[in-house]
Amino acid sequence: MPFCDHALMGGAGGEHARLWTAVGSPQVELLAARFERFAFDRHSHEQLSVGVIEQGAEGLQMAGGRVVIPAGQLVILNPGQVHTGFAAAESGWRYRMFYFDTAMVGELAREQLGVRDVWFPETAVRDAALFARLRRVHREQELAGDPLTAESLLLDGLGAVLRRHARTGRVSDVGAPHGAGRGPDLARQLLHDRWTEAVTVAELSVAAGMPRASLIAAFRRAYGLPPHAYLLRLRANRARRLLLAGQRPAEVAAATGFADQAHLTRICKRYFGVTPGAIRP
């Protein structure tokens, strides 16, 4: 569908954002936004996130410290990499993001690099040629009416990102458990299995075979978030998919475990920078 710009509800006059699904390619989500004072809560994405900073500068707080990406540079985040997002320039920042499904990335990596598992060591990337290329691809997605052309451009852009900046030969440690055996992983699996339900710390403790206090600390070390925040992220991601599929916000809130539509709206703004009404197929 044609791109439509929506102002953020309750945001500054110059702030706007839109999240939508790429034409002909449901495996790719797109974000175009400008923020001045808005800041993202700690969160992560299920997909490989690649973007171009068009104006100003974006700041990220991550496990390794603070990263600033100025205009003209790329931002690349591995799936599961926990981060915040905030204006690192007085004028805020304007940017365009691609969110590539993990299966799509793996398929293209196997074709072009001979391996499925890839990761990206740098969050702020200087690559003027690739910046210009991805910016053109993203702009084309706003106008594209031909699914074949739109998807071809996306595959070409992702292929360039993989060839120029992906690393292979070892698996990234982003989001992987450290030093606590399988306990955090088992607790995480329980959250994925029962993400619509009310889960207690005691239930997670039994599943992990760890004391409650130890589990919460180990889970945070492993995945960058405590269990309750991880579960909220799971629900938000499921809600985003349903909204992108065209379901109404009130229905989505009820289906994904949120108290009401207002709760869903607050979480969407905190994690994705947009209200549910600005998320479109």
N, C-alpha and C positions, 0 to 999 in steps of 0.2 A: 504494500500500500504506500502512497506518497507520504513523505515525511512531514509531520506537523509538529510545530514547536509549542510546548506547553510551559507556562510559567510555573515554578514550584509554589505550591500552596503555602503561604505564610513566609516565603523566602524574600530575599532582597529583590528590588525591582529588576535588576539585571540578571537574576539567576533563572535558569531554565534548564530543562532536561527532558530527554525522551529515550525510552528503552523499547526496542522492537526486534522482531525476528527478521533475518535476512530473506529477501525474496528468493524463493526456490531452494533455500538451504536452512531447514529448521535446526540444523546443528550449530548455527552461528547466531549469537545475539549481538546487537549493536547498541551503543550508547553514544549520544551526542549531548554535551552539557557545558554549561558555564556556571561556575560557582564563585561567589565573592566571600561570604562569611560562613557558608555551610561547611560542616566537618562530618566525615563518616565515623561511625563507631568502629571498634575492632571487629573485623570480619574476614572472611576469605571467600574465594570463589571455587566452585567445583571445576570450572573450565580453565584452560590456559587464557590468560588475560593479556592482551597486547593493545597498546594505545599510542596516540600521538598527542603531544601537548602543543596546542596551537598558539596560545597566548598565556602570559603570566608564568606561574610556576606552581606545581603541585608538590606538597610534602607528604611523605609516608613515614609512619613510625612502625618499625618492624623489629623482629627478634634481634637483628644485627645492629640496630640503631636507627637514626633518622636519615632518610634519603630525600633529596630534593631533585626534582626533574623540571628543568626550565623549558621554555618554549623552544621548539626545534629538536627536542630529543624524544626518544621512545621510552615507554614504561612497559616492562614485561614482568608478569607475576605468574609463578608456577601454581598449578592447582593446589588448594589447601594452604597456601602461604598467607598467614594471618598478618593483617596490616590495618592501619587507619588511613585516612586521607583528609588533607586540609590545605588551605591556601598558604603557599609559601612566598607569595608576593602580595603587596598591598592591594593590587587590582584583582586578586583572585586568580583563577585559571580557567581556560577553555580547552576542552579536549574531546577526542573521539576514541572510543574503545571498541575492540572486537573481543568477544568471548567465544573461544573455539572449543567445541565439545571434545572430550578426551579421546573418544573413539575415532573421531575425525583426524585428530592430531596423530594418533598412533598409526592409522592407515597411511597417511601421507608420509610420515617419518619412515615407515617400512619401505615405501616405494622409492623415496628419494635418498634415504640414508642407510637403508638396509637393516634398521632396528626399529622396534616399536617404542621403547622407553627412551625418552629424551627429557632434558631439563635445561633450565636457563640460569647461569650463574650471576648475571648482572640484572639489576632492576632498572637502573637508569642507563640507557644505551644511546651512544652517539653514533648515528649512521644516517647522514643527510640524504643519501640516495634512497634508502629504505623508508625513511620518514616521508619523503615526497611521494613515494609509490603507494604507501598505505593510506596516506591522506587522500590521494586520488581515488583509491578503491573505496574508501568509506563514503566519500561524497557521491560516488556513483550509486551506492546502495540506497541513497535517499531518493534517487530519481529512477532507478532501474525498473522497467516494466517487463523486461525479457528475462525469465528465470535462468536460461542457459548462459547468457552474458554475465548476469550477476554472480552466479555460482562459479563460473570460470575465473572471474576476477578475484573472488575470495580464495579459491584454491591456489591461484598464482601468488597472491600476497602471502598466504600462510607458508607456501613452499619456500619463498624467499626468506621469511623469518627463520625457518628451520635450517636452511642451508647456511645462512650467515651467522646465526647466533646460538643454535642449539648445541648441547653437549651430549655425548653418548659415552658408553663404556662403563659407566657406573650410575646407579640410581641416586637421584637427589635425595638428601635427607630431609627435605621439606615435608613436614607432617608425619614423619616416621617416629615410632616410639624410641625412647632412649633409656636404656638401663633399668627398665621395670618389667622385663619379661613380656608376657602376652596379656597381662592384666588390663592395661589401658585399651588395647586392641579389642579385647572381649567386651569391655564396657561400651566401647564405641559401636561395636556390632549390635549390641542390645538397643542402643539409641536408634540405629538405622532400622532395626526390625520393628520397633514400637514407637516410631516418631510421632504418631497421632495420639498416643496415650500419655497419661500422667505416670512418669517413672520416678521412683524414689532413689535416694543415694544408697539406701540399704539394698535395694535390688541390684544396683550397679556393683556394689561391693561383693555380693554373693556371686554374680556373674564373673567378676574379675578375680575372685579369690584373694582380695586384698582388704585391709582395714579401710574404713571410710575416709579418714583424713589422708592416709597415704595415697589412696586412689585419686582423690581430687587433685593433689599436688602432682602426682605422676601423669594424670590425664592432661593437665595444663602444660606440663613440660613436653609431652608427646605431640599435642595438637594445637598448642598455642591459646586454647580457651578452656575454661572449666566446663564440666559436663552440661550444666544448665544453659550456658551461652552457646555451646556446640549444638544442643538440641534446638534452640531458638533459630540458629542459622539453618539447620536442616529444614525446619518448617518454613522459613522465609524463602529458601530456594525452591521448595515444592510449590509454594504459593506463586512465586514468580513464573514458574512454568505454566501453571494453570491460567494465570492472567494473560500470558503470551498466547495461550491457546484460545483466548476469547471469552473465558468465563467471567461472570460479574464479580466484583470485589466482595459483596456480601456472601455469595456462595462460596467463594474461595476462603474467606475467613473461617466459615463454619467447617469446611472440609479439611483445613490444615491445622486445627487446634488453637486458633486465636480466639480470644475472649469475644471480640466483635470486630466490625469493620474498622472502627477507630484504632483499635490495637494494631490491626494489619497495616493501616496507613502509617502509623508511627514507625513500625519496624521497617517497612519498605523505604521510607525516607532515610532512616538511620543506616541501612545496609546498602541500598542501591541508589540513593540520591534522588529518587522519584516517588511520587505518590502512585497508588494503584491505577488511578485514572490515566496516568502518563505511560503506562505499560500496555503496549498494543501488539497484536499479531503482526 
